[in-house]
């Protein structure tokens, strides 16, 4: 199966002297603490490489501050890596000009966030149709597409309501529907269900799994919850302190944890 997304030796160092800090990390082997003290730099992502296959749900998991959200924001260049390469369908996104980057974000990649990020003054349908509006699709066409997606996420009859009239679980479905409306090839999901209570969360996981089989989107799914990663992911990458410590199928990670950190997770 060919790789749809390739992350190659990506580093992200925050600070004004990030290049000097990276140089010292790579050549003088300075520690995270020294990078902070000597260069006032914080290591967000540390030499991460992996491929995501076409149609795969690839989970990136780790505790808060492990670098997972920072990493995923490099895929559509919301963050620029300090060094490394990011390829989407074998194209180096670091070389994209403004227009290509805009096309990538508007047409190829849908994002679903933890905090729903819905427009309160817009109806559910208008929220879902927004990516198509940005693309300049005519009103009738975009509302048709939004209505179709509304059925897929099982929100028939809610199209004219406003976000604040919906429960958290419903709002998150609208967020998912909005990401799907533009029919992107890729989905980036940043802890999309973590703000929901356990029962609704599980229900949405089940629906998302069903939806993924149907729509075959290549998905990078971020979570801090191993149960969720095991349920949803075809493969899982576990991050710690900006590095990936293990990549494998849910079964491989549960049966053969790479180190004590992973073993603690899967207990």
Secondary structure as GFF3:
##gff-version 3
##sequence-region A 1 267
A	DSSP	beta_strand	3	14	.	.	.	ID=ss1
A	DSSP	alpha_helix	18	27	.	.	.	ID=ss2
A	DSSP	alpha_helix	32	39	.	.	.	ID=ss3
A	DSSP	beta_strand	42	53	.	.	.	ID=ss4
A	DSSP	beta_strand	57	61	.	.	.	ID=ss5
A	DSSP	alpha_helix	68	72	.	.	.	ID=ss6
A	DSSP	beta_strand	83	88	.	.	.	ID=ss7
A	DSSP	beta_strand	91	92	.	.	.	ID=ss8
A	DSSP	three_ten_helix	93	95	.	.	.	ID=ss9
A	DSSP	alpha_helix	98	103	.	.	.	ID=ss10
A	DSSP	pi_helix	104	108	.	.	.	ID=ss11
A	DSSP	beta_strand	109	112	.	.	.	ID=ss12
A	DSSP	alpha_helix	124	134	.	.	.	ID=ss13
A	DSSP	alpha_helix	139	152	.	.	.	ID=ss14
A	DSSP	three_ten_helix	163	165	.	.	.	ID=ss15
A	DSSP	alpha_helix	168	181	.	.	.	ID=ss16
A	DSSP	beta_strand	186	190	.	.	.	ID=ss17
A	DSSP	alpha_helix	198	215	.	.	.	ID=ss18
A	DSSP	beta_strand	218	223	.	.	.	ID=ss19
A	DSSP	alpha_helix	226	232	.	.	.	ID=ss20
A	DSSP	beta_strand	235	240	.	.	.	ID=ss21
A	DSSP	beta_strand	243	248	.	.	.	ID=ss22
A	DSSP	alpha_helix	250	255	.	.	.	ID=ss23
A	DSSP	alpha_helix	260	266	.	.	.	ID=ss24
###
